[in-house]
Amino acid sequence: MANTKGNLLSGDAYFASVNRPNTRFKPEGEYIINVANLDKANKKIATDLGLTVKNGHDKIPGDYVKLSQGTSWPNGNPRSLEVLDSEKNPHPSNVNVGNGSQVNVMFDTSDYNVNGNKGTKGWLTKVQVVNLVEYNPDGFDIVPGGYVADTEEVAFAS
């Protein structure tokens, strides 16, 4: 394959770290998104560009590709990732993109050959959130009309 710029894939976001870098595997952090549930046309784009299309992950549905980008430029200057809403407005940095969000993702590719391992890397450059499923870390939604605790402190006599 050849090195390309300005490619576009559409699908569903899974395990996206696009507002803040993910530091789980790299201490300096990296921006990551798995673009999943690729339809036939988007799968063809990915395979034609030489990206590895995976399937069968128990937490990522359908065919998917992983795209990532470092947090600094080769000269050491910090790099941010542009995340937009469906009308191309900046996506709020305090609203996390959750699994199942529909996204359009821009990326570049480059070929690599490291110690005999050859392939094509997808470099994440921009994300457009078309339909947001906000990530909710505690797993609960607010239930209208449900129980609400009285948070007023009660003083006990000693």
C-alpha positions in Angstrom: 0.0 0.0 0.0 1.0 3.6 -0.2 1.0 6.4 2.3 -2.3 8.3 2.0 -3.9 11.4 3.6 -7.4 12.6 4.3 -9.2 9.2 4.3 -12.7 8.9 5.8 -14.5 6.0 7.5 -18.0 5.9 9.0 -19.1 3.5 11.7 -19.7 3.2 15.5 -17.2 4.3 18.1 -15.9 1.8 20.6 -13.4 2.4 23.4 -12.8 5.9 22.2 -10.2 8.1 23.8 -10.6 11.2 21.7 -11.2 13.9 24.4 -8.3 12.9 26.5 -5.4 10.7 25.6 -5.4 7.1 26.8 -2.4 6.3 29.0 -3.1 2.7 29.7 -0.5 1.3 27.2 1.7 4.4 26.6 2.6 6.7 29.6 2.8 9.7 27.3 -0.7 8.9 26.1 -2.4 8.4 22.7 -5.7 9.2 21.1 -7.6 5.9 20.1 -10.8 4.9 18.5 -12.1 1.6 17.2 -14.5 2.2 14.3 -16.9 -0.7 14.4 -19.9 -2.1 12.6 -18.3 -1.2 9.3 -20.7 -1.6 6.4 -19.5 -3.2 3.2 -18.4 0.1 1.6 -16.4 1.2 4.7 -14.8 -2.2 5.1 -13.7 -2.0 1.5 -12.2 1.4 2.0 -10.2 0.1 5.0 -9.0 -3.1 3.3 -8.1 -1.2 0.1 -5.9 1.1 2.2 -4.2 -1.9 3.8 -5.6 -1.5 7.3 -6.2 -4.6 9.3 -9.9 -5.2 9.7 -10.7 -7.3 12.7 -13.9 -9.2 13.7 -14.9 -11.3 16.6 -14.0 -9.2 19.6 -16.5 -9.9 22.4 -17.0 -6.2 23.2 -16.7 -4.6 19.7 -19.4 -5.6 17.3 -18.9 -6.4 13.6 -15.9 -5.6 11.5 -13.7 -2.9 13.0 -10.4 -1.0 12.7 -8.4 0.6 15.3 -7.0 4.1 14.6 -4.7 6.0 16.9 -2.5 9.1 17.1 0.2 10.2 19.5 0.0 13.3 21.8 3.0 15.1 20.4 4.4 16.0 17.0 7.9 14.7 16.0 9.4 18.0 17.1 8.0 17.5 20.6 5.2 20.1 20.5 1.9 18.9 21.9 -0.8 17.6 19.6 -4.5 17.8 20.2 -7.2 15.9 18.3 -10.1 17.9 16.7 -13.5 16.5 17.7 -16.6 18.0 16.1 -20.3 17.5 16.3 -22.6 16.8 13.3 -22.7 20.5 12.4 -18.9 20.8 12.6 -19.0 22.7 15.9 -16.3 21.8 18.5 -17.4 18.8 20.6 -17.4 19.7 24.4 -14.2 18.3 26.0 -16.1 17.3 29.1 -18.6 15.0 27.2 -17.0 11.6 26.5 -17.8 9.7 23.3 -19.3 6.4 24.4 -19.6 3.0 22.8 -22.1 3.0 19.9 -21.8 6.6 19.0 -22.0 7.1 15.3 -18.9 8.8 13.9 -17.1 9.9 10.8 -13.3 9.6 11.2 -10.6 11.2 9.2 -7.2 9.4 9.1 -3.9 9.1 7.3 -2.1 5.9 6.6 1.6 5.0 6.4 3.3 1.7 5.7 5.7 0.2 8.2 8.3 -2.5 8.3 9.6 -3.1 11.8 11.8 -6.2 12.5 10.1 -8.0 9.6 6.6 -7.0 10.7 4.9 -5.3 7.8 1.6 -3.5 7.6 -0.3 -0.2 7.3 -0.9 2.1 10.3 -4.0 4.3 10.5 -3.2 7.7 12.0 -6.3 9.3 13.5 -6.6 13.0 12.5 -10.2 14.2 13.2 -13.5 12.8 14.5 -17.0 14.0 13.8 -19.6 12.7 16.2 -22.8 12.2 14.2 -25.0 10.6 16.9 -23.6 10.8 20.5 -24.0 8.0 23.1 -22.4 9.7 26.1 -20.1 7.5 28.1 -21.4 7.0 31.6 -18.7 5.6 33.8 -21.0 4.4 36.6 -23.4 2.7 34.3 -26.6 4.4 35.7 -29.0 6.8 34.1 -31.0 9.4 36.1 -34.5 8.0 36.8 -37.1 10.7 36.7 -39.5 10.5 39.7 -37.4 8.0 41.5 -36.0 8.0 45.1 -33.9 11.0 46.0 -31.8 10.9 49.2 -32.1 13.7 51.7 -28.5 14.9 51.7 -29.0 17.2 54.7 -26.8 16.2 57.6 -28.6 15.0 60.7 -27.0 15.9 64.0 -27.2 13.2 66.7 -27.2 14.1 70.4 -24.2 12.9 72.2 
